[in-house]
Amino acid sequence: MPPHLFALLSAIGFGLANVSVKQGLAYSTPGTATLISLIAHTILLWSAVLARGAIPPVEFAAVAAITLTGLLQPVMRLCNYIGIEKVGPSRAVTLRNSFPILSVFLGVVVLGEELSALGAVGTLLVVTGIILTTWKLEGRIVNFRKRYFFFPLATAVVTAVAHPLRRYALTVSDEPLFLTALVGPVSLAAFIVYLASPVSKEKPLWHRKALWPFIIGGICETLGILSMLAAFSSGPVVLVSPISATAPIWTMLFAAVLFRDLERLGTSAVIGTFCVVAGVIALSFVH
């Protein structure tokens, strides 16, 4: 399958996962959603690996890089799901997908790189989109607190670290299925340790009405990650990143069409979503 189709499937998968998890959060918690998602990830992909009959040979450097992403994955999913619960799926995913701006900022401030015209336009669009997406949420979301923005923005920071590690692992060993599967048990073990530790104040809340939305969300999230790695393994970043960056638009469409009462967005939030997507696409062509 061409890489651009894998990238499109990735964006659609993430969009479906976001709205499905939001449904389940009406009856349960982000921590429970994260746990079920990681269990689904592990079972689904290791079943696929074992169905192939053998574990492929991979370089140690690829295993090390993907293990690091596995440790980051529970943080990324938990923050993402808390963001979805607090500010809604469309806004949370829009803020999450602003992570390329961090690369530009670090390049200019730390490495002394020059900001190109395209980079400046992309940065301006992302910043404008974030402002529009988060504009006057106090009157639109019940019991809204500004600290809720920490969770989708934290997801963006972790994503900015995880994506280069994933790409590096694939350049060393081109085995997207096995490497994606390897993330599962590492992430699941790390999250179980977190839940059992004194640091965690949250315990899983099991509710039958949340179970299937969380399972479906976990499957869609897993297929989204697998599709993204498959796209990166067969196509250049400048092709894959702009297409996968459309996930906020798919999230917004699915929330509006499939679940009309799931989230209510104003005109500014819709325009902001498109601004962030356009900005991310522009930034993906900078390097």
N, C-alpha and C positions, 0 to 999 in steps of 0.2 A: 504494500500500500504506500502511496506517495507520502512524504513527510508532512505536507500541508494538510492532508486529511487526518493524519494522526494528531496534529496540532489542533485542528477543529474539534475532533472528538474529545480532546483534553479539555478544551474550553466548555464544551457542552456538558461533559461529565461533571466538572466542578460546579457548573450552574445548577444542574439537577441535584447534586449533593447538598448544596447550600439551602435550597428551598425545602428539600425533604427533611433535613435536620431541623430547620426552623419549625416545621410542623410538630416534630417530636418534642421540641423544647417547651411546648405548651403543657406537657405532662411530666417532664423529667428535667435533667440538668445537663449542662455542657460536659461535665466530667463523665457522666454515663454515656453520652454521645461519643466522646473520645474513646472510651474503653470499647464500646461495641464496634466502632469504626476500625480500631486497630485489630480487634479479633477477626472481623470480616476480611480485612487486608491480609492477615496472616493465613487464614484458612483458604481463601480464594486463590492467592498466588502460589502458595506452596502446593496446593492440589494441581495447579497447572504445571509447576516445575516437575513434580513427581510423575505426572502423566507423560512428560517427555522422556522419562526413563533414566535420565542420568543428570547429575549436577555438572555443569560445564566448568572447564578450567578457567580461572580468573586470576589476575595479578593481585598480589597482596596490597598494592597501593590502591587499587580499585575497591577492595574490600574495606580498607581503612577509611577511605573517603565516604563510602556509602554507609558505613557504621556510624560515622559522625552525623550524617544526615538522619540516620535512624534515631539517634539520641535527641536531635532537634525536632523531629517529627511530632512527638507528643506535645511539646510546647507550642508548636505551630498550630496544630489542630485544636488544642484546648483554647488558646487565645482567639482563634478564628471562630469557634463555636460560641464562646462568651460574647464576642463582638456581634455575632448574628443574633444572639438572644437580646442584647442590650440596645443595639441601634438598628437592627433589621438586616436581612441578608444582602440587599443591594448596596446599602451604604457601607457595610462591613467589608464586602468584597472589593468595592471601589477603593476604599482606603488601603486594603491589603495589597492591591495591585499597583499601588504607587511606589513599590519598592525600587524600581530602576532609578528613581531620582536620588536614592542614597548612593548609588554607584557614581553618578555624576558629581554629587557633592564631595565625596571622598576623593575623586579624581582631581577636582579643582583645588580643594583645600589642602589635601595631604600630599598628592603627587605633583601639584603644580601644573596640571594640564590646562590647556586653553579651552574655553567653552565655545564651541562652534555655533553658528547661527541656528542650525537645526537643533542642537542641544538646548540652546536658549529658548527656542519656541516650545520644544517638548517640556522643558522645566516649567515654563510659564503656564502651559496648558494643564499640567498636573497640579500645580499649586492652585490655579483658578478652580479646577474641578474639585479639589479637596474643600476649598472655601464654600463653593456652591452646595456641595453634598452635605456639609455639616452646618449649613446656615440655619440659625434659629430653630434648632431641634427641641429646645425646651418646651415649646408649645405644641409639638407634634408627637412626642413620645412621653408616655406617662412615667413620672418619677425619673426623668432623665437627669444624669449627672455628667459633667464634662470629662470626668475621669474615665468614662466608658470608652472614650476614644483611644485610651492606652492600649486596649486589647487588639483592635485591628491594626493599629500602627506597630505594635510589638510583633504581630504576625508578619507585617511587611519587612521589619528588620531581620527576623529569623529567615524569611524567604530569601532575602538578599544574600544571606550567607549560604543557605542550602543549595540554591540553584547552581552556583559555580562548582560546588562539590559534586553535584550530580553530573554535570557536564564533564568534569575532570574524570570521574569514574568511568564514564562511557568512552572517553578517548583512550583510556588505558585498556579496558576490556569491554568490547561491544556485546554485552549480554544484558539487554534491558529487562527481560523477564526475571532472570535470576537476581539481578541487583535490586530490582524493585521488591521482589519477594524477601530478600535479605533484610530490607528495612523493617518488615513486619514484626518478626520476633524480637528484634532489638528494641523497637519502639514500644511494643507491648510489655516487655520485661521492665523497661525503664519507667513506664507509666504505672505499672503495678507496684513497683518499689516506691514511687511517689505517693500513691494512694495509701500505702501501708505506713508511710513515715509520719512523724509528728507534725511535719510541715503542712500536710494536707488536712483541711478541715471538712472536706467533702467526701461523702460516701456515696456509692452508686445508688440511684433511686430507680427501682424497677417498676415500670408501668406498662401494661400490655398495649395501650394506645401509642406509646412512644417507641415500642420495640421495632415494628416494621419500618417506620420512617427512618430510624437510626440505622437499621440494617441496609435499607436501600441507599441511604446517604453514604454509608461506609463503602458499599460496593461501587457506587458512582465515583466517589473520591478515589478509590483504589484504581479503577479503570482510567480515571483522569490522569493520575500519576504515571501509570504504565504507558498510556498513550503519549504523554509528554516525553518520557524517556525514549520511547520508540521513535518519536519525531526527532529528538536531538541526536539519536544514533545514526539517522539516515539523512538529515538535512541540516543546513547551516542555521546558526542562531538568528541571522537577519531574516530568515524565512519563518522559522518556528515561533519566535518570540512575539511578533506582531499579531499572529493569529491566536496564540494562546492567551494573549492579553485582552481578548474580547470577552473573557469570562464574566466580567461585571454586566455586560449587555445581556448575555444569555441568562444570568441570574435574574436580572430585572424583568426580562420577557417571561420567563417561567413563573416568577412570582405574580406577574400581572395576569397571565393567560390561564395558568393551571390553578392558581390559588389566589383568587381575586381579593380575598379578605386577609391574606397573609401579611401584606405590607402596603401602606399608602404612601406614595411618593409625590412630592410637589414638583412643579416645573423646574425649580432650581436644582433639585436632586437629579432629575433626569438629564438636564443639560450638563451638570457636573460629572455624571457618569461618563457621558460621551467625551467630555473634555479630558478626563483622566485616561480613557482608552486611547484617544488620539495622541495625547502626550507620550504615553508609554510606547506607542508605535513609532513615533518620531525619535524617541530616545534609543530605540532598538537599532536604528540605522546610524547612530553616531559613531560607533566603533566598527 
